[in-house]
Amino acid sequence: MAESQEITDLRAKISEAKEALHRVYLGDKVTEVGFGTNRVTKWGQANAQQLNAYISELEAQLSKLLGQPRRGPIYPVGFSR
């Protein structure tokens, strides 16, 4: 069974976001993640938590498409999305 384009796209976004998070944790000042057409978001150490949340949201979307139950992200008290 072939994967749908949406599943393939989500997997690519997750991979790219995880790579960006890895670069942020290694000390890169700013890391860019592209998504969609001509859309780029810059991530740095100051917003690594938001990047983690973004990855969790993408993984939740993928799990939903695959029909696999997955808990949503758990945010610390006082964290605003």
N, C-alpha and C positions, 0 to 999 in steps of 0.2 A: 504494500500500500504506500503510495507516494504521500509525502508530507504536503500540507497546504502551504501556500506562500506566507501566510500569516505566522504559522509556526516557525518556518525557516527564518523569517524576519526577526521574530522575538528571540530566537536562539542566537542570532547574530548580534542583536542589541545587548543581550545579557553578557555575551562573551566580550564585547567591546567595553561595556561598563565595568566588568570585573577587571579587565586589563587596565583601565583608567584608574580604578581604585588601587590596584597594585602599584602603579606608578606614583600615585599620591602618597601612599604609605612608604614608598622608597625615598621620598623626599622631593619629587618634582614639585616645583612651585605651582604650576597650573597645568592641567591636563584637559584636552578637549575631547568631547564625545559627540560625534555626529549622529543625528537620527532624522528620519524623514528626508524631505527634499530641501536642501540648502538650510538645514537647521543644525546649529552647533551650540553646545553648552560647554562652558568652561568650569572645571572643578578644581578646587584647591584644598589644602589641608583644613581651611576654615569651614568648608561645607562637606567634609567627608561623610558625615552622618546622613546628609541629604542624598548623597550618592548611594550609600548603603540602602536607604529607603527606596530609592529608584530601582535598584537591583531587585529588592524584595517584591516591589510592585510588578516588575516584568516577570519574575518567576511565578508570581501568583496568577498572572494572566496566562502564562504558558501552561501551568497546571490545570487551569480551568478549561483551556482548549483541549488538553489531552485527557480530560475527565478524571484527573487525579486530585483528591482532596489535599489541600495545603492550608495551613494556618497563615494568617496574615502577619505582617511585620509587627513586632512588639516595640513600641516607642517608650523611651524613658519619660518619667514625669516631667512635665514642663516643656516637652519637645513640641514645637509647632510645625505643621506641615505646610 
